[in-house]
């Protein structure tokens, strides 16, 4: 046996603390970064935050003399008008891109607003409970007796509130089954076209036979000719649908589904004056500017030049100043690098997805984060962190997550929706796949079926 000590050299890769801090800052959203900056300002006296003046006309940072450089060039206003605006408008009310976003009320907020106008105040709690129990398709899956028991209210009050809910928002909202959803829509249709007894009989308890194509059997049971059954079927296909909310496009009137009222954009993409290219701006650089505190910066420079500690400063004070200045410089570098990376990524994406910015989902091209990383000579994980949980304001002022640019299926789904809406007869999934292939979307029948299910589109025999 031998007991002793020996030494050897070896190489290994370890992530440095600075790299860990940079990756953390990179993946923060704009609001999270602002919170981090405020925390760093409290912890580090060597860091200083300067608030820039913002032109109330165009939103660009103002020069020290209070004039906007863009407006001075005559692009929007002349110097006198810009200066007058700066002097008369409260800086707190100056241009803010967040304020330029139209208010986006959610479907839930819309429903509760409408219900508040028709219900008594004591029934609003029931309305909020029912709206909260709606699923993604607008169905109410919770039994009404359970709602009444949970809220300790009579069942009759819950039923009355449900009736009110079913008369606001998309037709069929709050239905408890496909049959009830169709019946609600049929009632509204009869107000326009008059009584439709044959259609109501089919919707009532013969949907399964109608879906299975048993037209002759239905004609015999209802005592009508088979062409009348086919006419009622076509009327159902044209005017009724089995879901209150078939897909996300049904929420377009309310601008969003269940997300927050207005997502704060991290980046703004604006159309350039030539109408062809796009301008990219990282939003956090618009109003705030970080810098090293001049007092600490000057003191650190003098300490670096002098070999000995100046009188009045202890060795501990000298170390404190140097550490805080270095920490501030590192933090500024990480924030600037994050800004540069986010700008580079957005500029490349805007170039690749220019058709999407002009035309909408139909112009979206397949794009992966790996392709962006390769083009910019960055690691794919860097692209993922740079775009994670961040939002972009498009030229039409719509705010979308960065992931939208990498969602290649949106263009295929948009084309699929267009084909179904204009189909002369219900296309099968195979026919839809062939038509999509002709339009430049080579997807299989199984993919068509998957998209169709996600979008709430029924099979051809039920459409």
N, C-alpha and C positions, 0 to 999 in steps of 0.2 A: 504493500500500500504506500501511496505517496500523497502527501498533503502539501500544497504550495500555491503560489500565485503566479500568473503569467499574463501578459498583455498582447493584444493583437489588434490590427486595424481592419475595419470593414466599412463599406459604403452602403448607405440605405437612404431612401427618400422619405422625408418627413414634411408635412405641411406646416409652413411657418405661421406664426400667429398673425402676421400682417395679411397673408393670403386668406386666412380664415375670416378676418375682419372685412376684407374687400368682398369676398363672396357673400357675406351676410348683408353688406350694404347694397350690393348689386341686385339682390333678389327682393329688396324692399319696394313697396309701392310708394307713390309720391307722398301720401299722407303719413305712412309709416316712417319714411325718411325725414319728414318734417318733425315728427315726434323725437326721432333720434337726434336730430340737430339741436333741438331745444334742450334735450337732456345733456348733450355734450357741451352746450354753452353754459349750463349750470355747473358742470363738473370741471371744466377747463377754462380758467380766466384768460388764457393766452389766445382763445378763439373769440372772434368778433363777428357779429352779424350786421350787415348794412342792408337797409330796406331801400330798394330802388323806387324812384317815382315812375308812375305808369301813365302813359298818354291816354286820356279818356276818349280820344278819337279813334285810335287804331290799336291801342294796347301795347305798343312798343315801349321799352324803357326810355325815360327822358334823359336828356343831357343835363349837366350840372346847372346850365342857365335856364332850365325849365322848358326847353323847346324840344319837340320830338324831331329826330333827324329825318324820319320818313315824311312827316308832314311838312318839314321845311323844304324838302325837295319838290313839294307840290303834288305829292301823290294823293293826299287826302285833303289837307287844309294848308293854308299858308301859315307863316310863322306867327302873325298877329292873332289869327283865330285860334291856333293851338295854344298860344300863351294865355289867351283870354279864358279858354276852357280850363287850363291848369289852375288859374288864379281863382276861378269862380266855383269850381266843382270840388266837393269834399274829397280828399285823397282816399278816405275809407270807402267812397262810393265810386272810385275809378274803375276802369275796365278790368273785368275779371272773366277769364274764359269759362269758369264754372257757372257764373251768372248768365252767360250767353246760351247755356243749354236750356231748351224749353223744359218746363216742369213735366215730369213723366209720372203721372199717377198710375199706380198699379191697378190691376183688375179688382183686387180685394178692396182697395181704397174707393174705387168707383162704385162697387156694389154697396159698400157701407154708406157712401154719400147719398146714393139714390134711396136706399132703405131709410136713411134718416129723415127723408122728406115725407115718407108715407107711414112710418111706424111711430107709435108712442115711445116716449123716452124710456119707459120701463121695459120695452121689448128690444131695445138696441143690444142688450147683453146677449139675448138669444140669437139675434142676427149675427153678432160677432162670432159666437160659438159655431153657428152653422156655416158661415163663410170659412172659418178656420178648418172645418172638417171636409171641405170640398177637395177632391183629388185633382190630379193634373188634367183630367178630361172634363172636369166640372160636375162630376157625379157626387151625390151625397151617399156615402156608404154606411154612416152611423145610423142605427135605428132611432126613430124619433122618441120612442119610449125611454131609451137610454139617455137621450139628450134631456128629456123632461126630468128624469130622475137625478141626473147630474146637477142640473141647475135648480132643482126643487121648485119647478113651475108646472102648472097643468099642461097636459098633453095638447089640449085644444089651442093654447097659446103658441106652442111650438109649431103646430100645423098651420096656424094662421100666418106666422112669420115665414114659414117655408113657401106658402102660396105667394107672399109678397116677393120673396127672393126669386121665385121662378118667373116673375114678370119684369125683372131688371137684368141688364147684362145680356150676354148671348142667349138666344132662345134655347130652352131646355136646361138652363143652369139650375142646379139643385135637384135634378131628376134622380130617382133612385134605381132606374133601369133604362135599358134602351127603349122599351115599349113606352114608358112614361115620357121619355125625352121626345120621341116621335109624336106622342099625343099632344104635348105642349106646343110643339111647332105646328101641328096640324090645326090646332085651335086658332092660332094666329093666321094661318093660311086661309081658313074658312071665313075669317073676318073680311078678307079681300075678295075671295072667289065665290063665297056663298057655301052652303052645306055640301059636304062631300061624303055621303053615307057609305059609298063603296070603299073609298080609301080608309075611312075610319074603321070599317069592319075588318079590312085587311091588317091594319096597324094594331087593332085591338087584340086578337088572339089567333091570327093566322099568319104571323110573320114567318114561322118556320116553313110552312107550305109554300109561301111566296118565294122565300129564298131558295128553296129546293126546286123551284120551277114547276110545281104541280098546278099549272094554270087550268087545265081541263077539270081537275078535281075541285078546284076553288069555284070555277064557273058553275058546276053542278050544285055545290053546297049553297051558293049564294043566289042561285036562280038567275044568272046573267050570262051573256055571251062571252066567249073567251076573249074577243078583241077588247071588251070593256075591262077585263082583268089586266090585259097588257097595257091599256091606256092608264089605268090606275097605278100600275107598276112604274110606268114612265114618269107619272106625276110625282110619285114618291122619290124616285131617283133625282128628279130635277129640283125639288123644293125642300126635301127633308134630309136630315143626316142623323146618324145614330148617336153622335156625341155632341154635347154642347160646345166643346172646344176640340176641334179635330186635330189641330197642330198649332205651333207657336205663331203662325201667321195670323191666326184668329185674334191674337192679342195685340195686333198692330195698332188698333185704334186707341189702346191704352199705353202703347209704346214699350211696355215691359210686362213681365209676369210677376214673380214674387221677389225680385231683387230690390235693392234699395232705391229710393226715389230718383237719384241721379248719381251715377258712378262718376267719381272725380277722374278726369283724364290725366294721364301722366305725360302724354305726348299729343301734340296737335299737328295734324296734316292739313295744310291749306293749299289750294290751287294757286299756282303762280300766275303772273299777269299774262304770260303767253298762252294760257289755257291748256297747255300740254303737259308740263312738268308740275311737280309738287314741292312745297316747302315744308320742312320738318322742324319743329321746335320742341325741345324738352321743357315742360311747363315750369318746373321748379326753378329754372334759371331766369324766369321772367321778373320776379319781384324781389328775390333775396340774393344777396351776394355775401359769401363767407370770406373771411380774411384773417390773418394773424394779427392780434392786437399790436399796434405799433409800439407801445411801451415795452411789451415783452420782447418783441422782435428786436428793438434797438438794444435792450439790455442783454439779450442773448448774443448779439453780435459783438458787443464790447467784452463780454465774458470770454468769447471765443478768441478774441485778439489778445487778451491779457492772460498771461500764464498763471498769475496769482489771483486770488479772490480779492476784488476791490474792497476798500474799507466800508464798513457798514453792512456788509453781506457776509453771512456765515457760509461755511461749506455746504450746509444743508439747504440754504436759500439758493445758492448757485446751482446745486443739483436739481432743485425744484423748478427753477426757471428753465433750465435746459431741457428737462424732461417734458414740461408742459408745452414748450415751443415745438419740440420734436413731435409730440403727440398731435398738436394742432396741425402741423405740416402734413403728417401722415393722413390725418382725417380729411384734410382738404384735397390731398391727392386722390384718395379713394372716391370721394364724392365727384371730383372732376372726371376720373376715369369711368365711373358709372355713367355719368352724363354723356361722355364721348361714345361709350359702347352702345348705349341706348339710342343715341342719334344715328350711329353707323348702321345699326340693325334696322331701324325704322326707314332710313333712306333706301337701303337695299330692298326692303319689303315693298315700299311704295313704288319703286321702279318695277319690280316683278309683278305686282298686283295693281298696276295702273288701270287696267280694265275694270277691276272690281271697284276701285275708287270712283270711276266714272259711271259704270253701268249697274252696280249692285251685285248680288250673288251670282247672276248669270255670267259675270265676267271673272269669277274667281278661278285661278289656275292652281293646279296641284303644286304645293310647295311644302318642303319639310324643313325642320330646324337643322338637320344635317346638311342640307344644301346651303342654307344661310351660313352655317359655320364654315363650310369649305370655301365659300366665296370670300368670306371676310378673314380667313386664316385664323379662326378662333375655334375653341373646343365646343362641341355640341352642348355640354353642360353649361357653358357660359351663356349660350343663346337661350337655353331653357330658363336659367336664373334671370337673365335680363328681361324676359317677356312674361315671367310668372306673375300672376295676380296684378297685371298692369293693363291699363285701358288706353285706347286711342280715340281721339275725336277726329272723325272723318271730315272731308270738305263740306258734306251736307249737314254737319253738326251732330250727326249721330255718334254716340259713344259706344264702342264695341271693345271686347277684350282682345288682346293680341292673338289669342288662340284662333280667332276668326280667320286670320290670314292663312292658317295652316289647316283649316277645315275644308279639304278638297271636296268633300261630299256635298257641301252646300250648293255648288253649281249643278251637280247631278240631281239633287233633290228639287232645285228650282225648275230644272228642265222637266223632271217627272211630274211636278205639279201642273206645269203648263200643258203637258200632253193629256193628262187626265181631265183637266178642265175643258179642253177643246175636242175630246174624243167623240167621233161620230157614233161610235158604239163602244161598250165597255171592252177595253183592251185587256188581253191576258198578260201575265207577267212576261211571257216569252215575247209577245209582240212589243211590249214596252221596252224590253231589253234591246230588241232589234232597232226600234226607233231611236232609243238613246244612243246606241252605237253609231247610227247615222249622223247624230248631232255632235259626235265627238266625245261621248261618254261610254267607253267600252267597259260595261259592267255586266255581270252574269245575272241570270234569272233569280238566283237566290239572293243576290244583293238588292235587286229590284224589290223582291218580297220584303226584305228587311227594312229598306227605306220606306216602303209603303206602310208597313206596320208602325214605324216610328212616326210617320206623318198622319196616321189615322185614316188612311185611304183603304176602303174596303176592297176585297177581291172582286174580280170582274163579274162573278155570278151574283154578287150582292149590290153592285153599283147600279 
